Amino acid sequence: MKKIYDLIVVGGGPGGAIAAKNAAELGLDVLLIEKRQEIGDPVRCAEGVSKICLSDHIEPDPRWICADLTGSRIYSPDGTMVEMSEEMSGGEVGYVLERKVFDRALVDQCARAGAEVRVKTRATGLIMENGVVCGIYAMHLGEEYEIRSKIVIGADGMESKVGRWAGIDTSLKPTDMETCVQYLVTNIDIDPQFCDFYLGNEIAPAGYLWVFPKGENMANIGVGILGSKSGDHRAIDYLNKFMKDIYPDGRVIEMVYGGVPVSGPIEKTVSDGLILVGDAARQSDPITGGGIINAMEAGKIAAEVAADAIKRGDYTTDTLNEYETLWRSTIGKEIEYSLVVKETFVKFTDKDLNHLAQSLSNVNFYSLSLRDLLYALFKANKKLLWDLRGLF
Ligand code: FAD
């Protein structure tokens, strides 16, 4: 008789690796598959992550930490700068990672916890019986075969197909997606202690431009613009202009293209025998596009719910719905909150952004909570405060 795994995880990014590791630690028989031949490569990320949230999942290791930051600086279109402590700066500021090494370290953890890992193995479809997911079709070195399991976790990232195969609507409209392009730039003079964010409709319409240091004289410099705003100018046009104006001597040694979901929570992330995690479940932050921490948090919750379902021998939507409840009441709350702020932010003119930045120039961001910060931010503009009243 063919083997039936307890759990198959599709995708070896942060969401999939943490799901597989936790499930293996809880005693499940786990298979993780990754379509690429190398975990974590090519990188499609600015590699910024909050230190506190990360330490819940993996011990910090200098092999994958490129920069240890003290804070971030936000520049409005007229150049007014607002500086914030690392703790105040959200889920993307803390360390700048070397994700090729970091992602591999996460998968190494899950392999050591007992999960089986197969690289260069692509999921090509779901095995469905009476509407229930019972495993996957996989392709390895040109050969297609079936792998059966009690539960499948789809952690297959932004371009996820797993959810769609099970009939879950994960489609994104242009307004639900940031189009990003990033250079790894060397030979530049930067402050290795700070992440810089540049705002403005001439810089990054309905998005932002970032400079994330990767050590001395090197940084990830990228731009994300809302899909619906990429009309006459592409994201790369904005990035090239910034490079010419600010870092004319910079030398580009790597280039990354990618999309980031900023839709906020989708309606459904489970079905019979299936759980979606991370970018596949559209769990990235709608303001920043950051998704590493949320993918890891969701992966951990998914593993715990899967382990409980296996123990009960019940993999139906009713049982797996516990995952919906848990992620929506934790990271989901933050995502909802960010969505409200994003929907207001995308309507800002450059004048609004300058006005807000100027009104904040005397605020001490090293001692405020996030809610205090937002309050201070919008106090200067009563209309914005009214739009965001639900947050306070
Ligand atoms: P992924 O990391 O995308 O992993 C999915 C994995 O699934 C991939 O390895 C893929 O190869 C594999 N896969 C896909 N399909 C299949 C298949 N059919 N079979 C097998 N394997 C499959 N987030 C931050 O927190 N901080 C940042 O600074 C940041 N910067 C970003 C900059 C850019 C330009 C972009 C595009 C994104 C950025 N993000 C950032 C977002 C972040 O990269 C993602 O949110 C995060 O990687 C999501 O993790 P995940 O595990 O859900 O998906």
Residues whose N, C-alpha, C, O or C-beta is under 5 A from the ligand:
A	BS01	FAD	V10 G11 G12 G13 P14 G15 G16 I33 E34 K35 R36 R44 C45 A46 E47 G48 G91 E92 T121 R122 A123 A155 D156 G157 M158 C180 Q182 G258 G259 V260 V277 G278 D279 A280 S284 G289 G290 G291 I292 I293 A295
